[in-house]
Amino acid sequence: MQQEFTIEGMHCNGCVARVTKALQAVADDVQVTLQPPRATLEVADPLTLDEVKAAVKNAGDYVVTPA
């Protein structure tokens, strides 16, 4: 199953790398783009918004919302 989230606060490729690494802990496949600031996750079971926010929390000051 594919899920998409908007990740506000990313400004560079370093941000993309940090968010990607953080989300790889909770998803099978992760694609993060800067423009648009979005994460596309491939998961077996749907993740809640809180689970995604918790995964990204330690990566930096990013705001996660459903896409």
MILOPA-648656 format. One record per atom (N, C-alpha, C): residue number from 1; residue in one letter; atom name; x, y, z. Coordinates in steps of 0.02 Angstrom, whole numbers, m for minus. Layout:
% residues N
<site nr="NUM" rest="A" atom="CA" x="X" y="Y" z="Z"/>
...
***
This chain:
% residues 67
<site nr="1" rest="M" atom="N" x="42" y="m59" z="0"/>
<site nr="1" rest="M" atom="CA" x="0" y="0" z="0"/>
<site nr="1" rest="M" atom="C" x="44" y="62" z="0"/>
<site nr="2" rest="Q" atom="N" x="22" y="113" z="m36"/>
<site nr="2" rest="Q" atom="CA" x="61" y="175" z="m41"/>
<site nr="2" rest="Q" atom="C" x="26" y="230" z="m1"/>
<site nr="3" rest="Q" atom="N" x="66" y="268" z="37"/>
<site nr="3" rest="Q" atom="CA" x="41" y="325" z="74"/>
<site nr="3" rest="Q" atom="C" x="85" y="385" z="58"/>
<site nr="4" rest="E" atom="N" x="54" y="444" z="57"/>
<site nr="4" rest="E" atom="CA" x="91" y="506" z="44"/>
<site nr="4" rest="E" atom="C" x="79" y="556" z="100"/>
<site nr="5" rest="F" atom="N" x="134" y="590" z="118"/>
<site nr="5" rest="F" atom="CA" x="131" y="642" z="169"/>
<site nr="5" rest="F" atom="C" x="170" y="702" z="146"/>
<site nr="6" rest="T" atom="N" x="146" y="761" z="163"/>
<site nr="6" rest="T" atom="CA" x="183" y="823" z="150"/>
<site nr="6" rest="T" atom="C" x="229" y="834" z="209"/>
<site nr="7" rest="I" atom="N" x="292" y="851" z="194"/>
<site nr="7" rest="I" atom="CA" x="342" y="863" z="245"/>
<site nr="7" rest="I" atom="C" x="366" y="936" z="238"/>
<site nr="8" rest="E" atom="N" x="337" y="980" z="278"/>
<site nr="8" rest="E" atom="CA" x="356" y="1050" z="276"/>
<site nr="8" rest="E" atom="C" x="419" y="1062" z="318"/>
<site nr="9" rest="G" atom="N" x="461" y="1108" z="296"/>
<site nr="9" rest="G" atom="CA" x="521" y="1125" z="333"/>
<site nr="9" rest="G" atom="C" x="585" y="1099" z="303"/>
<site nr="10" rest="M" atom="N" x="580" y="1059" z="249"/>
<site nr="10" rest="M" atom="CA" x="640" y="1035" z="216"/>
<site nr="10" rest="M" atom="C" x="666" y="1090" z="170"/>
<site nr="11" rest="H" atom="N" x="732" y="1104" z="173"/>
<site nr="11" rest="H" atom="CA" x="761" y="1158" z="134"/>
<site nr="11" rest="H" atom="C" x="816" y="1136" z="87"/>
<site nr="12" rest="C" atom="N" x="843" y="1075" z="97"/>
<site nr="12" rest="C" atom="CA" x="900" y="1054" z="57"/>
<site nr="12" rest="C" atom="C" x="901" y="977" z="51"/>
<site nr="13" rest="N" atom="N" x="949" y="953" z="13"/>
<site nr="13" rest="N" atom="CA" x="955" y="880" z="4"/>
<site nr="13" rest="N" atom="C" x="976" y="846" z="69"/>
<site nr="14" rest="G" atom="N" x="1008" y="882" z="114"/>
<site nr="14" rest="G" atom="CA" x="1024" y="854" z="179"/>
<site nr="14" rest="G" atom="C" x="961" y="839" z="218"/>
<site nr="15" rest="C" atom="N" x="913" y="884" z="214"/>
<site nr="15" rest="C" atom="CA" x="848" y="872" z="246"/>
<site nr="15" rest="C" atom="C" x="814" y="810" z="216"/>
<site nr="16" rest="V" atom="N" x="815" y="805" z="151"/>
<site nr="16" rest="V" atom="CA" x="785" y="748" z="117"/>
<site nr="16" rest="V" atom="C" x="818" y="683" z="142"/>
<site nr="17" rest="A" atom="N" x="884" y="683" z="148"/>
<site nr="17" rest="A" atom="CA" x="920" y="623" z="171"/>
<site nr="17" rest="A" atom="C" x="901" y="605" z="242"/>
<site nr="18" rest="R" atom="N" x="896" y="655" z="286"/>
<site nr="18" rest="R" atom="CA" x="878" y="642" z="357"/>
<site nr="18" rest="R" atom="C" x="807" y="615" z="362"/>
<site nr="19" rest="V" atom="N" x="760" y="644" z="325"/>
<site nr="19" rest="V" atom="CA" x="691" y="621" z="328"/>
<site nr="19" rest="V" atom="C" x="685" y="551" z="298"/>
<site nr="20" rest="T" atom="N" x="720" y="539" z="243"/>
<site nr="20" rest="T" atom="CA" x="719" y="473" z="212"/>
<site nr="20" rest="T" atom="C" x="744" y="420" z="261"/>
<site nr="21" rest="K" atom="N" x="800" y="434" z="292"/>
<site nr="21" rest="K" atom="CA" x="829" y="386" z="340"/>
<site nr="21" rest="K" atom="C" x="781" y="373" z="398"/>
<site nr="22" rest="A" atom="N" x="749" y="425" z="423"/>
<site nr="22" rest="A" atom="CA" x="702" y="418" z="478"/>
<site nr="22" rest="A" atom="C" x="642" y="375" z="459"/>
<site nr="23" rest="L" atom="N" x="617" y="385" z="398"/>
<site nr="23" rest="L" atom="CA" x="557" y="349" z="376"/>
<site nr="23" rest="L" atom="C" x="572" y="277" z="356"/>
<site nr="24" rest="Q" atom="N" x="634" y="262" z="339"/>
<site nr="24" rest="Q" atom="CA" x="652" y="194" z="322"/>
<site nr="24" rest="Q" atom="C" x="643" y="146" z="381"/>
<site nr="25" rest="A" atom="N" x="641" y="174" z="441"/>
<site nr="25" rest="A" atom="CA" x="630" y="132" z="501"/>
<site nr="25" rest="A" atom="C" x="558" y="107" z="506"/>
<site nr="26" rest="V" atom="N" x="511" y="141" z="472"/>
<site nr="26" rest="V" atom="CA" x="441" y="122" z="478"/>
<site nr="26" rest="V" atom="C" x="408" y="101" z="412"/>
<site nr="27" rest="A" atom="N" x="443" y="107" z="356"/>
<site nr="27" rest="A" atom="CA" x="414" y="90" z="291"/>
<site nr="27" rest="A" atom="C" x="460" y="44" z="252"/>
<site nr="28" rest="D" atom="N" x="430" y="6" z="207"/>
<site nr="28" rest="D" atom="CA" x="468" y="m41" z="165"/>
<site nr="28" rest="D" atom="C" x="508" y="m4" z="111"/>
<site nr="29" rest="D" atom="N" x="478" y="47" z="82"/>
<site nr="29" rest="D" atom="CA" x="511" y="86" z="30"/>
<site nr="29" rest="D" atom="C" x="492" y="159" z="41"/>
<site nr="30" rest="V" atom="N" x="542" y="204" z="34"/>
<site nr="30" rest="V" atom="CA" x="531" y="275" z="48"/>
<site nr="30" rest="V" atom="C" x="559" y="317" z="m10"/>
<site nr="31" rest="Q" atom="N" x="518" y="364" z="m34"/>
<site nr="31" rest="Q" atom="CA" x="540" y="413" z="m83"/>
<site nr="31" rest="Q" atom="C" x="523" y="482" z="m54"/>
<site nr="32" rest="V" atom="N" x="574" y="524" z="m46"/>
<site nr="32" rest="V" atom="CA" x="563" y="591" z="m19"/>
<site nr="32" rest="V" atom="C" x="587" y="642" z="m71"/>
<site nr="33" rest="T" atom="N" x="545" y="692" z="m85"/>
<site nr="33" rest="T" atom="CA" x="563" y="744" z="m134"/>
<site nr="33" rest="T" atom="C" x="561" y="812" z="m100"/>
<site nr="34" rest="L" atom="N" x="603" y="856" z="m125"/>
<site nr="34" rest="L" atom="CA" x="606" y="925" z="m99"/>
<site nr="34" rest="L" atom="C" x="553" y="969" z="m131"/>
<site nr="35" rest="Q" atom="N" x="543" y="961" z="m196"/>
<site nr="35" rest="Q" atom="CA" x="493" y="999" z="m233"/>
<site nr="35" rest="Q" atom="C" x="448" y="952" z="m271"/>
<site nr="36" rest="P" atom="N" x="389" y="937" z="m248"/>
<site nr="36" rest="P" atom="CA" x="357" y="961" z="m187"/>
<site nr="36" rest="P" atom="C" x="386" y="927" z="m125"/>
<site nr="37" rest="P" atom="N" x="379" y="957" z="m67"/>
<site nr="37" rest="P" atom="CA" x="405" y="927" z="m6"/>
<site nr="37" rest="P" atom="C" x="361" y="869" z="17"/>
<site nr="38" rest="R" atom="N" x="375" y="810" z="m9"/>
<site nr="38" rest="R" atom="CA" x="329" y="754" z="0"/>
<site nr="38" rest="R" atom="C" x="367" y="690" z="13"/>
<site nr="39" rest="A" atom="N" x="336" y="646" z="52"/>
<site nr="39" rest="A" atom="CA" x="363" y="579" z="64"/>
<site nr="39" rest="A" atom="C" x="311" y="529" z="40"/>
<site nr="40" rest="T" atom="N" x="333" y="483" z="m2"/>
<site nr="40" rest="T" atom="CA" x="291" y="429" z="m25"/>
<site nr="40" rest="T" atom="C" x="317" y="365" z="6"/>
<site nr="41" rest="L" atom="N" x="274" y="331" z="43"/>
<site nr="41" rest="L" atom="CA" x="293" y="271" z="79"/>
<site nr="41" rest="L" atom="C" x="258" y="210" z="51"/>
<site nr="42" rest="E" atom="N" x="294" y="156" z="45"/>
<site nr="42" rest="E" atom="CA" x="265" y="92" z="27"/>
<site nr="42" rest="E" atom="C" x="265" y="50" z="90"/>
<site nr="43" rest="V" atom="N" x="205" y="31" z="113"/>
<site nr="43" rest="V" atom="CA" x="199" y="m5" z="176"/>
<site nr="43" rest="V" atom="C" x="151" y="m64" z="168"/>
<site nr="44" rest="A" atom="N" x="162" y="m116" z="210"/>
<site nr="44" rest="A" atom="CA" x="117" y="m173" z="209"/>
<site nr="44" rest="A" atom="C" x="51" y="m155" z="242"/>
<site nr="45" rest="D" atom="N" x="55" y="m121" z="300"/>
<site nr="45" rest="D" atom="CA" x="m5" y="m99" z="336"/>
<site nr="45" rest="D" atom="C" x="m3" y="m23" z="343"/>
<site nr="46" rest="P" atom="N" x="m60" y="10" z="337"/>
<site nr="46" rest="P" atom="CA" x="m61" y="83" z="340"/>
<site nr="46" rest="P" atom="C" x="m31" y="110" z="405"/>
<site nr="47" rest="L" atom="N" x="7" y="164" z="399"/>
<site nr="47" rest="L" atom="CA" x="34" y="199" z="457"/>
<site nr="47" rest="L" atom="C" x="m12" y="256" z="476"/>
<site nr="48" rest="T" atom="N" x="m16" y="269" z="541"/>
<site nr="48" rest="T" atom="CA" x="m54" y="327" z="563"/>
<site nr="48" rest="T" atom="C" x="m11" y="389" z="555"/>
<site nr="49" rest="L" atom="N" x="m43" y="446" z="555"/>
<site nr="49" rest="L" atom="CA" x="m7" y="510" z="551"/>
<site nr="49" rest="L" atom="C" x="40" y="516" z="611"/>
<site nr="50" rest="D" atom="N" x="18" y="495" z="669"/>
<site nr="50" rest="D" atom="CA" x="60" y="499" z="729"/>
<site nr="50" rest="D" atom="C" x="122" y="455" z="723"/>
<site nr="51" rest="E" atom="N" x="117" y="397" z="692"/>
<site nr="51" rest="E" atom="CA" x="175" y="354" z="682"/>
<site nr="51" rest="E" atom="C" x="226" y="387" z="637"/>
<site nr="52" rest="V" atom="N" x="202" y="419" z="584"/>
<site nr="52" rest="V" atom="CA" x="248" y="453" z="538"/>
<site nr="52" rest="V" atom="C" x="279" y="513" z="572"/>
<site nr="53" rest="K" atom="N" x="239" y="551" z="608"/>
<site nr="53" rest="K" atom="CA" x="267" y="609" z="645"/>
<site nr="53" rest="K" atom="C" x="320" y="587" z="694"/>
<site nr="54" rest="A" atom="N" x="308" y="532" z="730"/>
<site nr="54" rest="A" atom="CA" x="356" y="508" z="779"/>
<site nr="54" rest="A" atom="C" x="421" y="487" z="745"/>
<site nr="55" rest="A" atom="N" x="416" y="456" z="686"/>
<site nr="55" rest="A" atom="CA" x="476" y="435" z="650"/>
<site nr="55" rest="A" atom="C" x="518" y="495" z="627"/>
<site nr="56" rest="V" atom="N" x="485" y="548" z="606"/>
<site nr="56" rest="V" atom="CA" x="519" y="607" z="579"/>
<site nr="56" rest="V" atom="C" x="543" y="654" z="635"/>
<site nr="57" rest="K" atom="N" x="514" y="649" z="694"/>
<site nr="57" rest="K" atom="CA" x="527" y="695" z="749"/>
<site nr="57" rest="K" atom="C" x="602" y="704" z="763"/>
<site nr="58" rest="N" atom="N" x="640" y="651" z="765"/>
<site nr="58" rest="N" atom="CA" x="711" y="655" z="782"/>
<site nr="58" rest="N" atom="C" x="755" y="677" z="723"/>
<site nr="59" rest="A" atom="N" x="726" y="681" z="663"/>
<site nr="59" rest="A" atom="CA" x="764" y="701" z="604"/>
<site nr="59" rest="A" atom="C" x="773" y="777" z="600"/>
<site nr="60" rest="G" atom="N" x="728" y="814" z="631"/>
<site nr="60" rest="G" atom="CA" x="731" y="886" z="628"/>
<site nr="60" rest="G" atom="C" x="664" y="918" z="642"/>
<site nr="61" rest="D" atom="N" x="660" y="982" z="631"/>
<site nr="61" rest="D" atom="CA" x="599" y="1020" z="645"/>
<site nr="61" rest="D" atom="C" x="555" y="1021" z="583"/>
<site nr="62" rest="Y" atom="N" x="522" y="965" z="570"/>
<site nr="62" rest="Y" atom="CA" x="480" y="958" z="510"/>
<site nr="62" rest="Y" atom="C" x="407" y="949" z="531"/>
<site nr="63" rest="V" atom="N" x="362" y="973" z="488"/>
<site nr="63" rest="V" atom="CA" x="291" y="966" z="501"/>
<site nr="63" rest="V" atom="C" x="262" y="917" z="450"/>
<site nr="64" rest="V" atom="N" x="233" y="863" z="475"/>
<site nr="64" rest="V" atom="CA" x="205" y="810" z="433"/>
<site nr="64" rest="V" atom="C" x="130" y="817" z="431"/>
<site nr="65" rest="T" atom="N" x="102" y="817" z="370"/>
<site nr="65" rest="T" atom="CA" x="30" y="818" z="360"/>
<site nr="65" rest="T" atom="C" x="12" y="770" z="305"/>
<site nr="66" rest="P" atom="N" x="m50" y="745" z="304"/>
<site nr="66" rest="P" atom="CA" x="m70" y="702" z="248"/>
<site nr="66" rest="P" atom="C" x="m67" y="740" z="182"/>
<site nr="67" rest="A" atom="N" x="m46" y="706" z="130"/>
<site nr="67" rest="A" atom="CA" x="m42" y="739" z="64"/>
<site nr="67" rest="A" atom="C" x="m108" y="736" z="29"/>
***
